[in-house]
Amino acid sequence: MLTIHVKTLGELTIVRGGQTAKLPASRRTRALLGYLLLTRGPHRRERLCELFWSRPADPRGALRWALSKIRPLLDDDEIRLLADRERVSIAPVGLQIDRDAIADELDRSDLAIPRLDEICPALEQVLLDGCDLPDQPAFQEWLNAERLDSERVRLGALRRLATHPDLPAHRVVAQARAWANAEPYSADAARHLIVSLDRFELSAEARECRTEVASRFAEANLDWAAPPQTVHGHPSGNPDQSAARQLRQRQKIRFCTADDSVRIAYATVGQGTPLIKAANWLTHLELDWDAPIWSPLFRQLARDHRLVRYDERGNGLSDWDVDDLSFDAFVTDLESVVDAVGEERFALLGISQGAAVSIEYAVRHPQRVSKLILFGGYPAGWRINASKETIAEREAILTLTATGWGQDNPAYRQIFSSTFMPTATPEQLEWFNEFQRATTSPENAVKFLSAFGDIDVRHQLAKLTVPTLVLHSRGDQRIPFKTGLELATSIPHAEFVGLDSDNHLLLGREPASDDFVAAIKRFLQS
């Protein structure tokens, strides 16, 4: 099998069998190739068209043409470019991508100094240099974020090198300066430089450095505590591998098949005790992880756990064209993902209607669920014991959804955004409006809303035997706070936590999000 070497740091380069391949002249096609190589997918064709061809009259045709130019670069006896009518992805078999290889190396605790000397300058190069597309803001935003990520990795590598226990004495001060210059507002870098200067009896420079750093941090309104003036022996800081860990934690998307042959997309990220999140309205594994709203929550949960998420049938990367969009099917999807992941016992997180799915699963499979966490949940849908007025209002929303969901005007989708996140900024609401449109079809949105109305797990609550934590926002405008209280009181020995938020879906950077994560961590550790 031919090994293909891919250089993404600097200008995109592909080497096949020792020969550098000629890339397409089209910058857009090269940008698409770089995007596919670094993300691998799977990506829906519609999403790729939006990212790269917002102007052509026939974006699907433009995508087909671009893929025809990319295929000879990747395929040989091994088919690496996988493209069907809905999705495009790259199979990494025989591919060696420079940035991925560096991430793997930085994951090792025994990385030697000579290799770090090669990695640091390599990471100084601009990722996918020459592939910028200023007229495609969504792609450009992704590319800029990836470049920032590569810069964080470079800073982590500089720290590894500067604090390496085997660094020769004649290089200690120089590497300390290189790290401090690269991160002028890193307290760790500044302290390490001062300690290094003191260690080699460069007292005058150390005093000057102390004064300059104190002034710089004060001007930036940052806390600064200088190290003791004299430190004997080599500095003993542990290398900060957070940037490398970010790369290691990049989610891996796979597919499993439910009993009715529907393909369900699921993703795993992080390491540690398993935490499986049931799907809720709405999800998209490709877009969720970098969402400005809830991605900080995912990142925090993935620090200590193997976090498993999935797109339920009818939305995201799972199959959209399905016959059965019902509560029972949602539970079956969760069962299929659990079996595919292979975790025998795990904590289960259910949000919004995902709470009812999680409750049903925990009753059916109590031996698999170690702990149950429910946020913003409800045991009965909007049709259950509802007044005629409530039902009429919800039916009207179904009609509006059917006619307006897919339109460019976000007014229809704003109905949901404003109640899900009333305290969101205009930018966050704009993102969520577009996210909903990209996540499912108008027909499926109506089916989802209708299916949610029929949910009823009230008869299952008393049967729960697993330790349960119920969280609910006090000002939730989608599911009233009293519903969360009633849910907790109906579950044997459930713990309840009220969160100071008006949002049904927490915004990643509001204080209640930190309380949410802290409560979950305490519960899982108890």
N, C-alpha and C positions, 0 to 999 in steps of 0.2 A: 504494500500500500504506500502510495506517495505521501510524504509529509510536506505540508504547505506551511511556510513560515510567513507570518503576517506582522508587519511593523505598523503600529498605529501611533506611536510616539514620534512626532515629526510628520513628514509627508507619508500618506498611506502607501505602503509597498507590499507586494506579494511576490514571494520567491518560491518557485516550483522546480524541484529537482535541481537546485543550484542556479537556476536561471530566473532573473527578474522579469516578471510578466508585465506586459504593456497594459496599463489600465485604460478604461474608457476616457475619451476626451471630455465627456460631459461631467462637469463638477457635481451636478445633481446626482448622477449615477454613482460617482465615487462616494458622495456623502451617504447615499442609500447603502452602498456596500459597507462602509465603515459602521453605520448604525446597526446593520444586521450582524456584523461580526462581533460587535461589542455587546449587543443585547441578546442576540441569537433567536429571540422570539419565544413562542410564536406570536406573530402580529397579524391582526385582521387586515385584509387588503384595503378596506375603507380607511383604516387608521393610517396606513402608509401613504395613501393618496392625499390625505389631509396634511400629513407632515411634509410632503415633498412636492406636491403638484396642486396648489390651491387655484392656479389660474387656467391651465389647459382645459379646453372644452371636453377632452376625453382623458381624464386622469388615469382611469384604469388601463387605457391603451398605452399611456406613457409608462405606467408601472410595468406592464408586460414587456415593453421594449427594453426598459432598464434591466429587468431580470434576465432577458435574453443575452445581454452583454455581460452580466455578472456570472452566469452559469459556467461558461468555459473557464473562468478563472478559478472556480472552486471544485468543479466536478471532474472526475476521471473514472476509474473503475468504481470508485466510491461516490455515491450521490450525496452531496452535502447541502445543496440548495433544495430545500423541500418546499414545494409550492402547490397547493391545491386551490380550489375555487374560492375558498374563504381565507386561508391563512398562508403566511410565508414564515419560514424559519430556517436556521442553519444548523445542521448536525456537526458538532465539533470534532468528529472523528478525523484524526490525522492533521488537525489544525493546531499550530503553535502560535499563539498571539502574545506579543511581547508584554503588554500590560497585564494580562492574566498570569503569565509566567512570573512576573515581578511580584504580583500580589501573593502568589503561592510561596515564593521564596521568602518574602517578608513575614510570612506566617511561621517560619522556622525560628527556633530560639538559638540555633547554632550557626547562623549566617556569618560567614567569615568576612573580614575586613576587605580583602581584594574584591569580592563580589559587591559589597556595599559601595566601594569606590567606583564601580561601573554603573550601579543602579542610580546613584544620585544625579550624575550628569544626564543619564538617559531620561530621567523624569523631568529634567529642565526643558525638554523639547515640548512644543505645543502639540497637544493631542489632535490628531486628524488635521494637521496644518494644511490650509488650502481648501478645506471642505466647508467653509462657512457659507451659509445661505441666508443672508440678511432679509430676503423677501419671504422666508418661511419661519415666522417667529416661534412656532411650537418646536420645530427641529432645532433652531438656534438656541432656544432656552435649554433644551436637553444637552446640546453640545457644550454650552457654557457651564452647565452643572457638572458634566463629566470632567471638564478641564479643572474646575475647582476641586473635584474629588481627587484628580491626579496630583494637584498641588498639595493637598493634604497628605497624600501618600509620600510625596517627596519630602515634606517636612518631617514626617515620621521616620523616613530613612536617614535624614540628616541627624535626627536625634539618636537613632540607633548607632550611627557611626561616631558621633561625638561622645557618647557614653559607653562605647564598647570597652569591656574590661581588658581586651588585648591591644588596644590602640597604643602604638609606640609613643614614648614620652615626648619625642620631638614634634609629634603631630597634635598633641592634646590641645594646646592653646589655639592653634590654627583651626581645628575642627570646632572648637567651642565658639570661636568668632563666626565661623561660617553658619553655624546653627543660630546664634543670636542675631546675626544680620538678616537671616531668612525669616525669623520670627521676632521682630523687634518688640512685640508686646506679650511675649511668652515669659512669664515669671520664672519658669523652670530653666529656660535657655539663658536668661540673664544671670540667674544664680549660679548656673553651671560655669559660665564664663568667669564670673568673679572668683569662684572657688578655684578654677584652673589657674587664674592669674596669681592668686595667693599661694597656691601649691608650689608654683615655680618661682616664688619670691619676687614677683613683678609687682611690688607693693604700690609703687607710684601709679602704674596703670590700673591696678585694682581699685585704688582710691578714686581715681578719675572716673572709672567705669561705674562705681557706686553712685557718685554724684550725678552722672549723666542719666543713668537708669532711673534714679529716684525722680529727677526732674521730668523725664519723658513720661513715666507712669502717672505722675501727678497731673500733668497737662491733659492726659487722656482720661483722668478721673478713675484710674485703676488702682487697686490695692497693691502695695509692694512691701515686702518684708525682706530686707537684705540678710544674707547668710552671715554667720560669724566671720570675723576678719581672717582667722587663721584656721585652715583645715589641713590636717595631715593625712596622707594617703590618697589614693585615687578616689575621685567622686564615685559614689555608689548608687546612683539613681537607677531605677528600673526603666528600660526603654518603653516609651509610650507607643504601643502598637495599635492605637485606636484607628488610625487611618487604614492600616493594613486590615484590621478587623472589619472595617466597613466594606472593604472589597470582598473579604472572605464571606461576609454575611449576605452578599448579593443572592437574592432569592433564585431558586431553581424551579422552573415551571414544568410540570408534567401533566399527563392526562390519564384518567381512568375511565372505565365504562360502567354505567349504572345497569340495573337489571333489564331496563327497556332499551339498551344499546345507546343511550344518550351519553355523549362524551362530556366529562366534567374536568375542567382545568383546576389544578391545585398547585400551591407553591409552598416550599419550605425555606426557612431562613433562620440563621442563628444556631446555637448549640446549647445543650443543657436539657433540663427536664421538659418533656413535651407539653405544649399548650396548643390546643386546636380551637380555632375560631370558626363557629358556624357562620354561614353566609347570611347576609341581610341586604336590604334595599339600599343602594345598589352597589355592586362591586365590580372591579376590573383589575385583575392581577397585574396587568402591564402598566396601568396608570396609577393605581392606588399607592404604590410604594413611594412615589415622589409627590404625592398629593400635598398641597399647602395646608390642608385641613387636618387630616388624621395620621399622616405619615410619622410625625414625631411620636405618637402613641405606639405605632408598630415598632419603631426603632427601639424605644425603651423596653418594650416587652421582649424583643428579640435579643437583647443584651444577655439575658439570663436564661432564655428558654429556646427550645426548638419550636419556633412559631409556624404553625400550619394554617394556611388560609385557602379558600377555594371560591370560585365563581359558581353560584348555583345555576342550574339549567335555565336557559332563556336569556342570559346576560353575560357580559364580560367576554372571556375567551372560551367559555363553555358553549355547547351547541345552542343556537337560537331557535332553529326550526324543530320544535318539539310538540308532541301531542298532549303531554300531561304536565300542566303547571298547577300542581295542587300541593297541599300541605304534606300528604303522604309521600309525594315525590321528593319534596324538599328533605324529608327525613331520610329517604332512601339515598339521596345524594350524599348526605353526611355519612351514612353507613359505608357507602362505596369509597369515599375518600379515606376514612379511618382504615378500612381494609387495605387500601393501596399503600398508605403510609407505613403500615406495619407496626404501629405502636400498640402494645398490649394494654397499657394503662396510661391515662393522660388526664390533664385538667381540661375542662371544656368551657369555652367562653361563648355566650350567646348575647347578641346585641339586637334590640328592637324585635322584629319578628323572629330573628334567630334565637331569641330566648325560648320561645315556645318549641322550636325545633330541638333545641338542646334539652329541654325538659322531657320531651317525648323520647329522645335517644337515651337519656339517663335512666328513665323508667324501664325501657326495653333492655338496656345493657348496663346495669349497675356495676357489674364486675369490671367494666372497662374504664369507668369514669372515677378518677380519684377525688376530684373536687369540681363543683359546678359554680360558674360565675355568670350572673345575669345582669345586664345593664339596659335600662330603658325598655324593659320587657313588658309584655302583657299576656295573660292567659287566654283571652277571648277576643276575637276580631270584631270589627265595627258592625257586623250584621247581627251579632249575638245580643239578644235582649235590647236592641236599639229602638228608639222611637221612629215613627214614620218620618219625622222631619230630618233626623240624622241620616236615615237611609236615603231619603230623597237628595240630601246634600251630597252624600258620597256618590250616588249614581250620577249626579250632575258633573262631578269631578271626573268620573270615568269617561263621560262623553267629551269633556274638554280635552282629556288626555288623548283620546282616540283621534281627535281632529288636529290638535296643536302640538303634540309631542315632538315630531320631527321637524318642525318649522324652524327657520333661522331666528325668528323672534322668540326670546326666552320667556315671554310673559306666562305661558302655560306652565313651564317647568318651575317658574318662580313661586307658584302655589306651594310646591313642596319645599323649595329651598328656604323660604321665609319662615316656615313652621319648623323645619328641621334645625335651623341655625339662625334664630332671630338676632343674635348679637354679632353675626359675621360681618366682616368688612365688605364693601362693594366688590373688591377684588376676589375675595373668597366666594361670595355669592355668584359672581360671574364664572369663576372656575367650576363651581358645583353645577350650575345650569348647563354648561357645556359638557361636563363630565356625565351627567345623566343622559344627555342626548347620544353621546358616544357609547353608552354602556348597554343600551337595549333598544329594541324597536318600539314604535307606538303600540303595535298589537300586543306585544309581550308586556309592556308597561300596564296596559289595561288588565291583562290576565293576572299579573302579579297583584295589583290592587284588589281585584275581585277575590283572589285566593286568600289574601290576608284577612278579608272580611269574614271568612268561614272558619278561621282558626279557633279551636276550642280544646284546651288541655286542662281545664279546671278540674276534671275528674282524675287527673294524673298527679296533681300537686301533693296530695296526702301520701302518695305511694313513693315519693322520693326518699331515698335512704342515704344519698351521698351528701357530704358537707356542702352547704350552699351559701354563697354570698350574693346578695341582691343590692345593686346600686341604682340610684335614680336621681336625675336632676330635679331640684326643687321647683324650678320654673319651667319645666318641660311643657312646651305648647303642643306637642304632638301626642304624647301619652301622659296624662295627668300624673302628678306626683302621688296622689292617693292610690292610683293603680299599682304603682311600685310597692307602696306600703302594704296593700291588700295581698299582693303576690307574696311578699315576704312572710306575712302572718299565716298564709295558707300552706307554707312549706315547713315541715317539721324541723325545728331547731335552726332555721335560717338566720343568718346575720344580715343586718340591713345598714347601709350607709347612704345618707343623703348628701348630694353634691351641690355646692353653691354655683349653679349655672342655670341659664334659661334655655340651653340647647339640648335638643334630643340627640344630636350627634356632636360630641365634644370637639371643640376646636383645639388643635394640638398644643397651642401655646397659651391657653387660658389656665389660670391657677387650678381650676377644677380637674384639669387633665393630670396634673401632678398628683392631686389627691386620689384620682382614679387609679393611677399606676401604683401609688404607694399602698392603697387599700388592697389591691390585688396581690402585691408582693407579700404583704403581711399575712394575708389569708393563705397563700400558697405555702408559706414557710411555717405556718402554725401547725 
